[in-house]
Amino acid sequence: MTAERGLKAWHDVMQGGNSPDALAAIIAEDAVFHSPVVHTPQRGRPIVVAYLSAAGQTLGNDNFEYVRELVDGDNAMLEFTTEMDGIHVNGIDLIRFDSDGKIIDFKVMVRPLKAVNKVWEQMAAMLETMQK
């Protein structure tokens, strides 16, 4: 099961501080990222690394916790909770891995609406800072 191998690498990167270099090592060159707040899929390792790095810095605070994990073949679903500026965030990372255990598709879904708005606000600011 490639998802199990890929998930171990994902958790190692997350626990290690979510650095862009570590992320790049576990993401396939032609990976796709589906944001909860951007309409079009983001394609290619550099942009996927940028989005996941920004997400790690905005969502990955002291309150972030994966609360459930489901694995099926090449796919994994990780439910998470966190708090951002007093707003409870509940979300899902839906990840597909290639035969080498690298991430090829990463989709994030977030609820409730207040949380989506807060994620959009903080992710936009973080991505703008990263582009400067």
PyMOL commands that set and color helices and strands:
alter all, ss='L'
color gray80, all
select helices_A, chain A and resi 2-15+20-26+45-58+113-131
alter helices_A, ss='H'
color red, helices_A
select strands_A, chain A and resi 27-34+42-43+65-72+75-84+87-97+103-111
alter strands_A, ss='S'
color yellow, strands_A
deselect
rebuild
show_as cartoon
